[in-house]
Amino acid sequence: MKRLAPGCFFFAVLALADVAGAAAAQGPPPTDQIARAAHRWERSPHGSMLERILPPTVDPRRLPEPDSTGARLTVTYCVQCHYLPNPSMHDAAKWQPIVERMVWRMEGKGNLGALMQEMMADVRAPSADEQRILVAYLQKHAQKAIDAVKYPDLGTPPGQMFSIACSQCHVLPDPKRHTAREWPQVVERMQANMSWANRVIGDPRLRTVPELNTAEIIRYLQRHSRAR
């Protein structure tokens, strides 16, 4: 029987532990949640598949409003099946159907039939009220799509590089989402995510037109970044 990679299990436990204080007053004892997660995925034959759903890049303490009910629910329910998602993974319009689909799967009604029921046997689904709070939280902190009219230079080579690279995973973000100082770190983090997901990251063996150039993309984002 396959064991879940140590990093995946540790991350899930860390995520649950980080919200232990908030969850204690509103749900089962946190130690019980951690024990169940440990028992379920450390021994699950499906662990290696679940590990590949999302990259392990989001620390619960770095979620927007980490002490809010929405953040607590995101950690409590989402890490049952995969790494913690970043609210900015999707734009606001996408989060409602995504949450509905995830809850459907948590209830064992996914398209894998009996296998889905087996995988979700010990997974808890959020209540209707919790779903509304969760969706509202994810939408509040969702990715905000760029207004192309405000950026006529999207058609230039650097603008095209930015568009090709970033639109592979989510809606094209507004460069004013970050400051010039922040963008290099953000791009580095996105590169790690893209490499993990095997998407185009400027590898010379994976040619695009124009060919992706990380330095050019960063300069483009910095030119249009917010002041502070």
Secondary structure, DSSP 8 states (H G I E B T S, - for coil): -----HHHHHHHHHHHHHTHHHHHTTSS-HHHHHHHHHHHHHS-TTHHHHTTSS-S---GGGSSSTTSHHHHHHHHHHTTTSS---GGGSBHHHHHHHHHHHHHHHTT-STTTHHHHHHTTT-----HHHHHHHHHHHHHTSB-B--GGG-GGGGSHHHHHHHHHHTTTSS-B-GGGSBTTTHHHHHHHHHHHHHHTT---S-TTS--SS---HHHHHHHHHHT-B--
